[in-house]
C-alpha cells in the first residue's frame, strides 16, 4: 500500500531526490506491465540517474517500435521540466487502457523518461532564483550542456559521470527522437547549436541536413503549447518568431547534448525552454503542466514520422551497420542499422529515394512516398534485402573528434579543411 501511494497522490510541488525515487518506484510497483525502472549511472555525489521506461514492451527493444526519450533538469536550477515529467508519467500510466490515443501511443512507442540528469545540482540549489544559481552545474562545477564531444571543434572539458552515463545510454538504445527540458526562456531550439561556414554560420544560422524536419519538430511543440508559438519571449529584447529558433542563431554553444544526439546518436533532439523563471514558486507548477500537457504528447507522436524498416540478407538474417539514408541529405557520421538490422529516418511527407549500402557491396535504392503517419502511430515501412550478402558488415565507430572543421578556426574561415573535404568526398562516393 505504501508503494502505491506515491503513484496515486502526485502533488504539484517540488520533489527532492528521495521523494522522486519513491514516486518512480511506486509507479513501477503499481504498473508493472507497462513500466520499467532502471538507473543508467550515478552522479558525482552518487545519486542514481533514474529512467522510467513506458510502453507495451518496457524492458527491451521490440523490432519496429521506435525509442523516444525526455531528459529534464540537466541544469540543476532549471526545475520546471523535472516536475512536468513526473506529471507526464502520472498522466500516461493512468490513461493507459482508458484513453485510446494514449493507449495506442504506449502500445507503439517505447518512451524513456529521465526527470533529472543533474540531481546534485538540484539538491545544491538552496535558494531558488529565476536567473542563476550554482546549482546549474554538477558537483564538480561543470555545465553538463557544454560537456559532450562537439562536432565542430575540440571540446577540452573533462567528461563528467552524468554525461558519460547519457552517452552510454544513447549508444545502447536505438533512440529516434528526443527533447531536453530547460528553463530561462520560452522557446523550442533546434540543432545545430554550434557551426561553421560549411553549415552556414557565416549567415548566422547553422543548418543541419534535416533542417526542415527540425523546424517541424520545434513548431509541433510551440504550436501545441498554450503560448510558446506567440513568440513573445520573456522580455522585450528576446522574441522568437513562432516560438522557435535555430540554436546557433540564438547563441553559439559548444559541447551541447542536442548536437551530440543528432551527430553521434542518430537521434533528433530539440531543446525546450519552458519557463522564463528558472526555478519558479511551486504554486505555478500546475499552470505549467496545463500549458505543456498537450505539447508533450504531440511531440512524442512525431517519433512516427518518416520511414522505418529492416535490412536482411538472403536468408532473412538482419544486417547491422548498413548505411541507410535519404538521397540528398547524408549525415557526416552516416546513419546505420542497429544490431537487428533496423533503421528509422524522420522525414516530412513527400517523395524520397532511400539508399541502403552495405560497405563493400552494391547499394539498393528505393523510392518511397511518405505520408503523415503520426496519427496511425507507425512510420512507413520499407525493408531491404541483399541477396548477395550473407555476412554481417563491419564498421569502425564514428570518431569523437570534431567532424566539421575549417581553415583558420571558426571565426574567419571560408572553406573546410582537407579532413572535411575527404569526409565529404567519401560520403559522395558511397552515395554515388
Phi, psi and omega per residue, in radians:
X1 nan -0.714 3.133
X2 -1.112 -0.614 3.112
X3 -1.185 -0.575 -3.103
X4 -1.348 -0.419 -3.068
X5 -1.048 -0.796 -3.128
X6 -1.037 -0.589 -3.121
X7 -1.275 -0.400 -3.052
X8 -1.715 -0.190 -2.998
X9 -2.373 0.954 3.124
X10 -1.390 2.054 -3.101
X11 -1.686 2.802 3.057
X12 -1.506 1.441 3.087
X13 -2.700 3.023 3.128
X14 -1.451 2.355 -3.120
X15 -1.922 2.032 3.126
X16 -1.381 3.127 -2.897
X17 -0.916 -0.877 -3.090
X18 -1.167 -0.681 3.128
X19 -1.183 -0.716 3.126
X20 -1.083 -0.785 3.125
X21 -1.098 -0.736 3.131
X22 -1.105 -0.700 3.129
X23 -1.111 -0.816 -3.118
X24 -1.103 -0.705 3.104
X25 -1.184 -0.562 3.081
X26 -1.160 -0.726 3.088
X27 -1.101 -0.769 3.135
X28 -1.043 -0.713 -3.130
X29 -1.222 -0.618 -3.074
X30 -1.402 -0.478 -3.070
X31 -2.297 1.064 -3.041
X32 -1.162 -0.403 -3.083
X33 -1.301 -0.433 -3.049
X34 -2.155 0.148 3.141
X35 -2.332 2.675 3.044
X36 -2.528 2.212 -3.107
X37 -1.941 2.275 3.072
X38 -2.646 2.801 3.084
X39 -1.797 2.293 3.136
X40 -1.596 -0.017 -3.133
X41 2.807 -2.935 -3.129
X42 -2.294 2.673 3.089
X43 -1.340 3.078 3.115
X44 -0.987 -0.702 -3.133
X45 -1.484 0.061 3.042
X46 1.610 0.194 3.098
X47 -1.398 2.460 3.129
X48 -1.172 2.481 3.021
X49 -1.710 1.566 -2.995
X50 -1.352 2.448 3.013
X51 -2.273 2.211 3.024
X52 -1.781 2.195 3.132
X53 -1.810 2.337 -3.125
X54 -2.174 2.481 3.100
X55 2.693 3.074 3.138
X56 -1.185 -0.484 3.100
X57 -2.193 1.252 -2.965
X58 -1.240 -0.399 -3.010
X59 -1.549 -0.238 -3.062
X60 -2.737 2.782 3.092
X61 -1.249 2.415 3.097
X62 -2.044 2.280 -3.100
X63 -0.962 2.267 3.106
X64 1.628 -0.247 -3.135
X65 -1.762 2.043 -3.074
X66 -1.287 2.700 3.139
X67 -1.783 2.314 -3.120
X68 -2.222 2.604 3.062
X69 -2.498 2.582 2.936
X70 -2.070 2.357 3.064
X71 -2.225 2.312 3.134
X72 -2.242 2.971 3.001
X73 1.028 0.606 3.060
X74 -1.122 -0.697 2.924
X75 -1.667 2.077 -2.959
X76 -1.050 -0.446 -3.115
X77 -1.635 0.093 3.066
X78 -1.834 1.741 -2.732
X79 -1.889 -0.279 -3.037
X80 -1.072 -0.799 -3.109
X81 -1.032 -0.627 3.116
X82 -0.963 -0.850 -3.113
X83 -1.327 -0.611 3.111
X84 -1.051 -0.678 -3.115
X85 -1.224 -0.546 3.037
X86 -1.136 -0.726 3.128
X87 -1.263 -0.513 3.043
X88 -1.132 -0.765 3.076
X89 -0.992 -0.844 -3.140
X90 -1.021 -0.757 -3.130
X91 -1.145 -0.729 -3.093
X92 -1.164 -0.824 -3.069
X93 -1.234 -0.598 -3.127
X94 -1.395 -0.315 3.133
X95 -1.613 -0.267 -3.107
X96 -1.104 2.329 -3.075
X97 1.225 0.034 3.056
X98 -1.984 -0.726 3.111
X99 -1.812 2.102 -3.075
X100 -1.106 -0.569 3.140
X101 -1.207 -0.827 3.134
X102 -1.136 -0.641 3.108
X103 -1.088 -0.811 3.095
X104 -1.121 -0.671 3.138
X105 -1.059 -0.810 -3.107
X106 -1.310 -0.505 3.109
X107 -1.257 -0.417 -3.026
X108 -2.071 0.135 -3.112
X109 -2.488 2.453 3.005
X110 -1.818 1.972 -2.973
X111 -1.879 2.143 3.126
X112 -1.859 2.245 -3.115
X113 -2.196 2.086 3.062
X114 -1.961 1.773 -3.087
X115 -1.128 -0.534 3.130
X116 -2.528 2.209 3.032
X117 -1.668 -0.241 -3.083
X118 -2.333 1.146 -3.108
X119 -1.098 -0.550 3.127
X120 -1.132 -0.729 3.132
X121 -1.124 -0.672 3.107
X122 -1.114 -0.804 -3.117
X123 -1.184 -0.450 -3.134
X124 -1.398 -0.209 -3.123
X125 -1.471 1.532 -3.062
X126 -1.395 -0.569 -3.137
X127 -2.054 1.794 -3.118
X128 -0.989 2.440 -3.101
X129 -2.457 2.491 -3.132
X130 -1.295 -0.360 -2.954
X131 -2.015 -0.775 -3.062
X132 -2.894 2.518 2.927
X133 -2.674 2.885 3.135
X134 -1.152 -0.283 3.105
X135 -1.162 -0.152 3.057
X136 -1.000 -0.661 -3.017
X137 -1.625 2.913 3.044
X138 -1.392 -3.072 -3.045
X139 -1.092 -0.463 3.113
X140 -1.493 0.111 3.126
X141 1.323 0.397 -3.123
X142 -1.818 2.458 3.047
X143 -1.439 1.967 -3.051
X144 -1.164 -0.395 3.113
X145 -1.592 0.304 2.946
X146 -2.268 0.336 -2.887
X147 -1.996 -0.007 -3.117
X148 -1.605 2.761 2.969
X149 -0.952 2.511 -3.085
X150 -1.952 2.452 -3.081
X151 -1.408 -0.130 -3.013
X152 -2.026 -0.494 -3.133
X153 -2.678 2.759 -3.097
X154 -1.183 2.213 3.094
X155 -1.757 1.925 -3.054
X156 -1.464 0.031 -3.132
X157 -1.150 2.460 3.085
X158 -1.265 2.197 -3.117
X159 -1.097 2.197 -3.095
X160 -1.522 2.780 -3.140
X161 -0.980 -0.691 3.141
X162 -1.154 -0.709 3.124
X163 -1.149 -0.794 -3.130
X164 -1.092 -0.656 3.118
X165 -1.084 -0.743 3.130
X166 -1.200 -0.696 3.100
X167 -1.059 -0.740 3.095
X168 -1.130 -0.700 3.123
X169 -1.050 -0.835 3.121
X170 -1.072 -0.696 -3.126
X171 -1.159 -0.602 -3.026
X172 -1.556 -0.183 3.116
X173 -2.037 2.861 3.083
X174 -1.812 1.158 -3.123
X175 -1.215 2.410 -3.129
X176 -1.899 -0.683 -3.080
X177 -2.511 2.591 -3.048
X178 -2.740 2.840 2.948
X179 -2.587 2.513 3.025
X180 -2.001 2.352 -2.964
X181 -1.756 2.179 -3.103
X182 -2.215 -3.047 3.085
X183 -2.569 2.879 -3.119
X184 2.007 -0.084 3.102
X185 -2.800 3.119 3.103
X186 -2.309 1.578 -3.042
X187 -2.932 2.676 2.999
X188 -1.822 2.006 -3.069
X189 -1.866 2.449 -3.066
X190 -2.273 2.798 -3.045
X191 -1.138 2.598 0.156
X192 -1.607 2.588 3.009
X193 -1.511 -0.472 3.080
X194 -2.040 3.029 -3.121
X195 -3.124 -3.141 3.035
X196 -2.707 -2.972 -3.060
X197 -1.118 -0.463 3.106
X198 -1.064 -0.631 -3.110
X199 -1.744 0.103 3.047
X200 1.634 0.263 -3.063
X201 -1.139 -0.395 3.104
X202 -1.133 -0.359 3.058
X203 -1.713 0.150 3.068
X204 1.411 0.328 -3.129
X205 -2.541 2.224 -3.108
X206 -1.851 1.805 -2.945
X207 -1.668 2.242 3.051
X208 -1.553 2.882 3.085
X209 -1.068 -0.354 -3.121
X210 -1.974 0.671 -3.065
X211 -1.007 -0.676 -3.128
X212 -1.110 -0.670 3.126
X213 -1.198 -0.734 3.135
X214 -1.102 -0.700 3.096
X215 -1.080 -0.749 3.099
X216 -1.056 -0.783 -3.125
X217 -1.085 -0.783 -3.140
X218 -1.111 -0.734 3.134
X219 -1.192 -0.595 3.095
X220 -0.983 -0.777 3.141
X221 -1.263 -0.822 -3.029
X222 -1.109 -0.677 -3.115
X223 -1.419 -0.282 3.047
X224 -1.550 -0.257 3.096
X225 -1.376 2.668 -3.085
X226 -1.049 -0.598 -3.051
X227 -2.519 -0.156 -3.052
X228 -0.974 -0.695 -3.068
X229 -1.135 -0.299 3.136
X230 -1.237 -0.315 3.045
X231 1.180 0.391 -3.085
X232 -1.223 -0.586 -3.117
X233 1.321 -2.891 -3.062
X234 -1.841 -0.238 3.033
X235 -2.743 3.066 -3.067
X236 -1.164 -0.350 -3.108
X237 -1.492 -0.316 -2.997
X238 -2.154 1.660 3.099
X239 -2.166 2.607 -3.095
X240 -2.306 2.043 3.125
X241 -1.021 2.179 -3.135
X242 1.087 0.212 3.084
X243 1.313 0.396 3.140
X244 -2.316 2.824 3.063
X245 -2.768 2.529 2.896
X246 -1.204 2.343 -3.051
X247 -0.987 -0.795 -3.119
X248 -1.133 -0.628 3.133
X249 -1.108 -0.531 3.130
X250 -1.363 -1.055 2.996
X251 -2.864 2.550 -3.107
X252 -1.254 2.413 -3.073
X253 -2.414 2.204 3.123
X254 -1.793 2.352 3.077
X255 1.384 0.484 -3.121
X256 -1.382 2.707 -3.075
X257 -1.297 -0.603 -3.072
X258 -1.216 -0.670 3.075
X259 -1.128 -0.693 3.127
X260 -1.070 -0.781 3.114
X261 -0.988 -0.802 -3.045
X262 -1.236 -0.757 -3.051
X263 -1.373 -0.882 -3.018
X264 -1.767 -0.347 -3.086
X265 -1.793 -0.058 -3.090
X266 0.974 0.518 -3.077
X267 -2.155 2.184 3.094
X268 -1.362 2.115 3.134
X269 -2.257 2.474 2.990
X270 -2.127 2.826 3.127
X271 -1.865 2.195 -3.108
X272 -1.880 1.973 3.047
X273 -1.639 1.997 -2.875
X274 -1.933 -0.089 -3.106
X275 -2.685 2.382 3.094
X276 -1.127 -0.672 3.090
X277 -1.596 2.202 -3.075
X278 -1.146 -0.717 -3.101
X279 -2.261 1.347 -3.064
X280 -1.322 2.867 3.096
X281 -1.028 2.605 -3.076
X282 -1.096 -0.455 -3.107
X283 -1.256 -0.079 3.069
X284 -1.674 -0.133 -3.028
X285 -1.124 -0.625 -3.137
X286 -1.110 -0.690 3.091
X287 -1.163 -0.690 3.083
X288 -1.048 -0.674 3.107
X289 -1.121 -0.782 3.115
X290 -1.069 -0.695 -3.109
X291 -1.196 -0.536 -2.993
X292 -1.869 -0.216 -3.000
X293 -0.948 -0.932 -3.104
X294 -1.134 -0.727 -3.108
X295 -1.102 -0.703 3.134
X296 -1.068 -0.661 3.128
X297 -1.312 -0.802 -3.109
X298 -1.087 -0.603 3.130
X299 -1.176 -0.720 3.112
X300 -1.012 -0.682 -3.110
X301 -1.014 -0.469 -3.065
X302 -1.196 -0.172 3.071
X303 -1.137 -0.249 -3.138
X304 -1.719 0.229 3.013
X305 -1.227 2.709 2.874
X306 1.482 -2.404 -2.999
X307 -2.398 2.564 3.107
X308 -2.494 2.881 3.111
X309 3.057 -2.996 -3.107
X310 -2.308 2.477 3.109
X311 -1.897 2.191 -3.085
X312 -2.273 2.889 3.029
X313 -1.600 -3.007 -3.052
X314 -1.153 -0.313 3.130
X315 -1.700 0.090 3.139
X316 1.455 0.165 3.104
X317 -1.433 2.397 -3.130
X318 -1.166 2.525 3.113
X319 -1.984 1.959 3.079
X320 -1.395 2.884 3.033
X321 1.150 0.357 3.038
X322 -1.406 2.302 3.087
X323 -1.308 2.097 3.105
X324 -2.263 1.963 -3.120
X325 -2.550 2.781 3.095
X326 -1.410 2.380 -3.140
X327 -1.022 2.334 3.118
X328 1.628 -0.123 3.111
X329 -2.423 1.046 3.097
X330 -1.280 2.535 3.103
X331 -1.658 2.519 -3.092
X332 -1.093 -0.492 2.953
X333 -1.953 1.659 -2.920
X334 -0.927 2.468 3.118
X335 -1.364 2.292 -3.019
X336 -2.227 2.802 3.100
X337 -1.242 2.671 3.110
X338 -1.454 -2.970 -3.080
X339 -1.147 -0.360 3.069
X340 -1.608 0.159 3.140
X341 1.292 0.288 -3.074
X342 -1.581 2.639 2.970
X343 -2.371 2.663 3.056
X344 -2.399 2.150 3.104
X345 -2.149 2.085 3.069
X346 -1.404 2.067 -3.128
X347 -2.476 2.544 3.081
X348 -1.321 2.810 3.110
X349 -0.938 2.420 -3.121
X350 2.716 -3.066 3.129
X351 -1.784 2.268 -3.082
X352 -2.375 2.680 2.952
X353 -1.815 2.089 -3.117
X354 -1.789 2.187 -3.063
X355 -1.914 2.170 3.054
X356 -1.942 2.220 -3.078
X357 -2.284 2.088 2.962
X358 -1.594 1.995 -3.103
X359 -0.881 2.214 -3.124
X360 1.640 -0.127 3.129
X361 -2.233 3.106 -3.113
X362 -1.267 2.871 3.102
X363 -1.724 2.770 3.018
X364 -2.130 2.252 3.123
X365 -2.004 2.292 3.082
X366 -2.285 2.435 3.094
X367 -1.624 2.270 -3.123
X368 -2.209 2.583 3.057
X369 -1.923 1.916 -3.055
X370 -1.700 2.296 3.035
X371 -1.932 2.997 3.093
X372 -1.389 1.796 -3.076
X373 -1.801 0.232 -3.102
X374 -1.096 -0.538 3.134
X375 -1.224 -0.454 3.125
X376 -1.683 -0.004 3.058
X377 1.028 0.687 3.043
X378 -2.799 2.148 3.040
X379 -1.157 2.849 3.060
X380 -1.024 2.397 -3.132
X381 -1.754 2.170 3.104
X382 -2.449 1.882 3.138
X383 -1.602 2.833 3.059
X384 -2.272 2.459 3.088
X385 -2.269 2.199 3.128
X386 -1.788 1.831 -3.086
X387 -1.234 -0.432 -3.072
X388 -1.704 0.052 -3.103
X389 -2.018 2.183 -3.134
X390 -2.300 0.411 3.128
X391 -2.403 2.780 3.108
X392 -1.345 2.310 3.105
X393 -1.262 2.612 3.130
X394 -1.969 2.490 -3.106
X395 -2.620 2.501 3.040
X396 -1.396 2.670 -3.131
X397 -1.204 2.677 3.126
X398 -1.184 2.310 -3.080
X399 -1.130 2.639 3.124
X400 -1.592 -0.014 3.067
X401 -1.370 2.822 -3.109
X402 -0.953 2.380 -3.118
X403 -1.745 -0.373 3.070
X404 -1.939 2.103 3.132
X405 -2.410 2.812 3.114
X406 -2.462 2.761 3.026
X407 -1.193 2.394 3.028
X408 1.387 0.146 3.107
X409 1.500 -3.090 -2.989
X410 -1.413 -0.223 -3.008
X411 -1.564 -0.671 -2.987
X412 -2.173 0.146 -3.073
X413 -1.326 2.644 3.123
X414 -2.209 -0.083 3.110
X415 -2.652 2.734 -3.068
X416 -1.284 2.799 3.084
X417 -1.279 2.885 3.054
X418 -0.988 -0.535 3.128
X419 -1.062 -0.819 -3.137
X420 -1.226 -0.676 3.096
X421 -1.024 -0.679 3.120
X422 -1.146 -0.741 3.111
X423 -1.078 -0.791 3.141
X424 -1.077 -0.743 3.136
X425 -1.062 -0.756 3.133
X426 -1.069 -0.789 -3.140
X427 -1.073 -0.758 3.139
X428 -1.107 -0.699 3.116
X429 -1.107 -0.762 -3.141
X430 -1.045 -0.821 -3.081
X431 -1.292 -0.500 3.059
X432 -1.167 nan nan
